[in-house]
Amino acid sequence: MSGRRCAGGGAACASAVAEAIEPSARELFEACRNGDVERVKRLVTPEKVNSRDTAGRKSTPLHFAAGFGRKDVVEYLLQSGANVQARDDGGLIPLHNACSFGHAEVVSLLLQHGADPNARDNWNYTPLHEAAIKGKIDVCIVLLQHGAEPTIRNTDGRTALDLADPSAKAVLTGDYKKDELLESARSGNEEKMMALLTPLNVNCHASDGRKSTPLHLAAGYNRVKIVQLLLQHGADVHAKDKGDLVPLHNACSYGHYEVTELLVKHGACVNAMDLWQFTPLHEAASKNRVEVCSLLLSYGADPTLLNCHNKSAIDLAPTPQLKERLSYEFKGHSLLQAAREADVTRIKKHLSLEMVNFKHPQTHETALHCAAASPYPKRKQICELLLRKGANTNEKTKEFLTPLHVASEKAHNDVVEVVVKHEAKVNALDSLGQTSLHRAAHCGHLQTCRLLLSYGCDPNIISLQGFTALQMGNENVQQLLQEGISPGHSEADRQLLEAAKAGDVETVKKLCTVQSVNCRDIEGRQSTPLHFAAGYNRVSVVEYLLQHGADVHAKDKG
């Protein structure tokens, strides 16, 4: 090692520098080495802050301060423009020096200022190699916490673990103070856990007992903040203990609602089975954890799955009320999912008078909301089917959104037409005091805005944030809302319709506006200019109308 580098803290380097460089530079290097921050402040200039030890390894002042652990000097040099990535003759950056000599606080400071934890010197040694070789446990932990990659090999093909001092090997295998880490997760000791946690031990398993991971323990003991931290740092929601229980089993068994929600939002499988085929819902239902059961069902838990005793979660529910709720909510969520996917066959299977207005327990969405938002082509058919069965057109979600709000925001004009025909309140307000027109305008849906205006949506309503729909729209929407929609059939509209029919493209260009491009032949079949131009094969008129906002989905009376 000594032949490979001099890491900025050795006496031999110090004397070599002292002999060979000019006095002012020598004084700066000595001040950095000695930690004399006041002298450093007097000596450092923008020109000198990255000066080089030209007689030695071409180290910078930061190399020396880092290697000698002079935190205050390091901080000042960084504030003065020191290059945290500067390399000496051996390819070492200041972080290598700090790691080699075990200066954990300086290491943290350099990393915070952008030092590369995986920087390689001329022999492909990383800072982690340096710390591991010297047995600097605290530094190894800090490096791993900041993204140091333990699998990098040097030019001899050796990893940090291969070269590690015996005292540091446990850090690199994930076994260092494992019991303390697990206990801190169980007890909720956030500071202790975060001091020990690295990517190498975040999913460690206890050596005895149930072989739990930190996440199993935190979930079972309802340590919400610990669970959040573990998930942020890569904890595996699918990790299994000795009985194949995942952390979600633990949270559900004890009825920890918030932890359960965190786990499922991070991808935990709600139908995961342990060795006895118990799902998290089996656990929650058998212990009468009613709200947790409801939450699991909303994320797709299946209460009909059987465990090794041939029992479902419904079978294990201790009260008739919970049995009924499990069955009812399972049917309801199945209906909502079928509506989201606009699956007519499944809708018919799950739809009943009892279920048609089922509300999602957390969001309060109904099947009509889900169908209104669906991107699939049969959404209109689904909406009509639900409405015929008695779906409430004006039901509101937790955010006070009606199906009309949802359809308008998505520009699902086919659904807008259907719900308005079924007496949707066009000026209903959501929790922000916004109408469907506000939402359509905000999203720039010109045709939807035009349609809503034609149905009597008031463009002058002011939201709780103080905006009208006009103020929330883009330029085209604003023009439309400023002009409004004429209550009757204007002469200009009649002339535009005639020009489109006749193929008179010049007249069409004169008369066509954002407001009139989709006007209707109200005395005839409710045709638009595009209907006439298409029907009479007026190609140039069709092209012009399409370029100027004509609605290709507009339907006439037939």
FENDA-V390498 format. One record per residue. N is the residue number from 1. RES is the residue in one letter. PHI is phi in radians with two decimals (* if undefined). Layout:
BEGIN
n res phi
N RES PHI
N RES PHI
END
This chain:
BEGIN
n res phi
1 M *
2 S -1.11
3 G -1.30
4 R -1.43
5 R -2.75
6 C -2.15
7 A -1.51
8 G 1.56
9 G -2.33
10 G -1.58
11 A -1.15
12 A -1.05
13 C -1.08
14 A -1.05
15 S -1.20
16 A -1.07
17 V -1.14
18 A -1.02
19 E -1.35
20 A -1.94
21 I -2.06
22 E -1.10
23 P -1.00
24 S -1.15
25 A -1.20
26 R -1.07
27 E -1.12
28 L -1.14
29 F -1.10
30 E -1.14
31 A -1.10
32 C -1.15
33 R -1.14
34 N -1.50
35 G 1.35
36 D -1.51
37 V -1.15
38 E -1.18
39 R -1.13
40 V -1.03
41 K -1.08
42 R -1.26
43 L -1.59
44 V -1.30
45 T -2.29
46 P -0.96
47 E -1.34
48 K -1.69
49 V -1.07
50 N -2.03
51 S -1.13
52 R -2.04
53 D -1.35
54 T -1.19
55 A -1.56
56 G -1.98
57 R -1.67
58 K 1.07
59 S -1.27
60 T -1.73
61 P -0.93
62 L -1.18
63 H -1.00
64 F -1.17
65 A -1.08
66 A -1.18
67 G -1.14
68 F -1.66
69 G 1.24
70 R -1.55
71 K -1.06
72 D -1.08
73 V -1.19
74 V -0.99
75 E -1.06
76 Y -1.15
77 L -1.07
78 L -1.11
79 Q -1.15
80 S -1.64
81 G 1.77
82 A -1.09
83 N -1.47
84 V -1.23
85 Q -1.80
86 A -1.06
87 R -1.93
88 D -1.53
89 D -1.07
90 G -1.60
91 G 1.47
92 L -1.39
93 I -1.72
94 P -0.94
95 L -1.09
96 H -0.95
97 N -1.09
98 A -1.08
99 C -1.23
100 S -1.06
101 F -1.78
102 G 1.32
103 H -1.57
104 A -1.09
105 E -1.17
106 V -1.17
107 V -1.00
108 S -1.04
109 L -1.11
110 L -1.11
111 L -1.12
112 Q -1.10
113 H -1.70
114 G 1.68
115 A -1.07
116 D -1.44
117 P -1.18
118 N -1.97
119 A -1.06
120 R -2.01
121 D -1.47
122 N -1.15
123 W -1.94
124 N 1.14
125 Y -1.41
126 T -1.70
127 P -0.96
128 L -1.18
129 H -0.95
130 E -1.00
131 A -1.14
132 A -1.17
133 I -1.02
134 K -1.56
135 G 1.23
136 K -1.51
137 I -1.06
138 D -1.04
139 V -1.20
140 C -0.99
141 I -1.11
142 V -1.04
143 L -1.09
144 L -1.09
145 Q -1.17
146 H -1.89
147 G 1.68
148 A -1.10
149 E -1.70
150 P -1.32
151 T -1.62
152 I -1.12
153 R -1.90
154 N -1.39
155 T -1.17
156 D -1.58
157 G 1.39
158 R -1.83
159 T -1.55
160 A -1.04
161 L -1.13
162 D -1.02
163 L -1.75
164 A -1.13
165 D -1.06
166 P -0.89
167 S -1.18
168 A -1.79
169 K -1.04
170 A -1.08
171 V -1.10
172 L -1.48
173 T -1.75
174 G 1.50
175 D -1.74
176 Y -1.15
177 K 0.83
178 K -1.04
179 D -1.10
180 E -1.18
181 L -1.09
182 L -1.09
183 E -1.17
184 S -1.16
185 A -1.18
186 R -1.16
187 S -1.53
188 G 1.48
189 N -1.46
190 E -1.09
191 E -1.09
192 K -1.12
193 M -1.09
194 M -1.21
195 A -1.24
196 L -1.81
197 L -1.25
198 T -2.43
199 P -1.06
200 L -1.48
201 N -2.15
202 V -1.06
203 N -2.01
204 C -1.16
205 H -1.94
206 A -1.02
207 S -1.35
208 D -2.34
209 G 1.07
210 R -1.52
211 K 1.00
212 S -1.30
213 T -1.64
214 P -0.95
215 L -1.21
216 H -0.98
217 L -1.19
218 A -1.10
219 A -1.17
220 G -1.19
221 Y -1.73
222 N 1.06
223 R -1.58
224 V -1.04
225 K -1.12
226 I -1.10
227 V -1.03
228 Q -1.02
229 L -1.12
230 L -1.08
231 L -1.13
232 Q -1.13
233 H -1.86
234 G 1.67
235 A -1.10
236 D -1.58
237 V -1.22
238 H -1.71
239 A -1.05
240 K -1.98
241 D -1.55
242 K -1.07
243 G -1.71
244 D 1.19
245 L -1.33
246 V -1.65
247 P -0.93
248 L -1.10
249 H -0.96
250 N -1.10
251 A -1.08
252 C -1.25
253 S -1.04
254 Y -1.72
255 G 1.29
256 H -1.51
257 Y -1.08
258 E -1.12
259 V -1.16
260 T -1.00
261 E -1.11
262 L -1.03
263 L -1.15
264 V -1.22
265 K -1.20
266 H -1.72
267 G 1.66
268 A -1.08
269 C -1.40
270 V -1.26
271 N -1.93
272 A -1.07
273 M -2.01
274 D -1.51
275 L -1.10
276 W -1.83
277 Q 1.10
278 F -1.43
279 T -1.65
280 P -0.97
281 L -1.22
282 H -0.97
283 E -1.06
284 A -1.17
285 A -1.15
286 S -1.11
287 K -1.85
288 N 1.07
289 R -1.50
290 V -1.06
291 E -1.21
292 V -1.15
293 C -1.01
294 S -1.08
295 L -1.10
296 L -1.07
297 L -1.08
298 S -1.19
299 Y -1.79
300 G 1.75
301 A -1.13
302 D -1.87
303 P -1.36
304 T -1.70
305 L -1.13
306 L -1.79
307 N -1.53
308 C -1.16
309 H -1.65
310 N 1.15
311 K -2.02
312 S -1.62
313 A -1.08
314 I -1.10
315 D -1.07
316 L -1.47
317 A -1.07
318 P -1.39
319 T -2.24
320 P -1.04
321 Q -1.10
322 L -1.24
323 K -0.99
324 E -1.15
325 R -1.15
326 L -1.04
327 S -1.16
328 Y -1.12
329 E -1.21
330 F -1.11
331 K -1.09
332 G -1.10
333 H -1.20
334 S -1.12
335 L -1.14
336 L -1.06
337 Q -1.17
338 A -1.10
339 A -1.19
340 R -1.03
341 E -1.61
342 A 0.86
343 D -1.68
344 V -1.05
345 T -1.07
346 R -1.23
347 I -1.03
348 K -1.10
349 K -1.17
350 H -1.72
351 L -1.38
352 S -2.69
353 L -1.04
354 E -1.19
355 M -1.70
356 V -1.03
357 N -1.91
358 F -1.00
359 K -1.95
360 H -0.97
361 P -1.03
362 Q -1.65
363 T -1.72
364 H 1.17
365 E -1.17
366 T -1.90
367 A -1.06
368 L -1.17
369 H -1.04
370 C -1.12
371 A -1.18
372 A -1.08
373 A -1.57
374 S -1.12
375 P -1.47
376 Y -1.56
377 P -1.13
378 K -1.59
379 R -1.06
380 K -1.09
381 Q -1.07
382 I -1.12
383 C -1.04
384 E -1.09
385 L -1.11
386 L -1.12
387 L -1.16
388 R -1.10
389 K -1.48
390 G 1.92
391 A -1.07
392 N -1.40
393 T -1.11
394 N -1.93
395 E -1.09
396 K -2.03
397 T -1.39
398 K -1.05
399 E -1.64
400 F 1.15
401 L -1.51
402 T -1.58
403 P -0.97
404 L -1.16
405 H -0.97
406 V -1.10
407 A -1.12
408 S -1.17
409 E -1.14
410 K -1.57
411 A 1.06
412 H -1.55
413 N -1.16
414 D -1.09
415 V -1.28
416 V -0.94
417 E -1.07
418 V -1.15
419 V -1.24
420 V -1.15
421 K -1.08
422 H -1.77
423 E 1.20
424 A -1.13
425 K -1.39
426 V -1.24
427 N -1.92
428 A -1.07
429 L -1.85
430 D -1.56
431 S -1.18
432 L -1.70
433 G 1.28
434 Q -1.78
435 T -1.54
436 S -1.06
437 L -1.16
438 H -0.95
439 R -1.20
440 A -1.15
441 A -1.13
442 H -1.04
443 C -1.52
444 G 1.32
445 H -1.54
446 L -1.08
447 Q -1.09
448 T -1.14
449 C -1.04
450 R -1.04
451 L -1.12
452 L -1.12
453 L -1.07
454 S -1.14
455 Y -1.62
456 G 1.68
457 C -1.19
458 D -1.46
459 P -1.34
460 N -1.71
461 I -1.16
462 I -1.77
463 S -1.28
464 L -1.12
465 Q -1.55
466 G 1.58
467 F -2.04
468 T -1.53
469 A -1.05
470 L -1.02
471 Q -1.21
472 M -1.68
473 G -1.65
474 N -1.40
475 E -1.04
476 N -1.15
477 V -1.11
478 Q -1.07
479 Q -1.07
480 L -1.07
481 L -1.25
482 Q -1.20
483 E -1.34
484 G 1.25
485 I -2.02
486 S -1.09
487 P -1.19
488 G -2.04
489 H -1.66
490 S -1.31
491 E -1.10
492 A -1.10
493 D -1.11
494 R -1.07
495 Q -1.15
496 L -1.12
497 L -1.09
498 E -1.16
499 A -1.14
500 A -1.12
501 K -1.12
502 A -1.45
503 G 1.39
504 D -1.48
505 V -1.17
506 E -1.16
507 T -1.15
508 V -1.00
509 K -1.08
510 K -1.22
511 L -1.66
512 C -1.31
513 T -2.26
514 V -0.98
515 Q -1.28
516 S -1.70
517 V -1.03
518 N -2.03
519 C -1.10
520 R -2.06
521 D -1.42
522 I -1.23
523 E -1.59
524 G -2.07
525 R -1.66
526 Q 1.11
527 S -1.27
528 T -1.71
529 P -0.95
530 L -1.18
531 H -0.99
532 F -1.13
533 A -1.10
534 A -1.19
535 G -1.14
536 Y -1.74
537 N 1.04
538 R -1.60
539 V -1.05
540 S -1.13
541 V -1.19
542 V -1.00
543 E -1.04
544 Y -1.14
545 L -1.07
546 L -1.13
547 Q -1.19
548 H -2.03
549 G 1.67
550 A -1.11
551 D -1.54
552 V -1.24
553 H -1.69
554 A -1.04
555 K -2.01
556 D -1.52
557 K -1.08
558 G -1.65
END
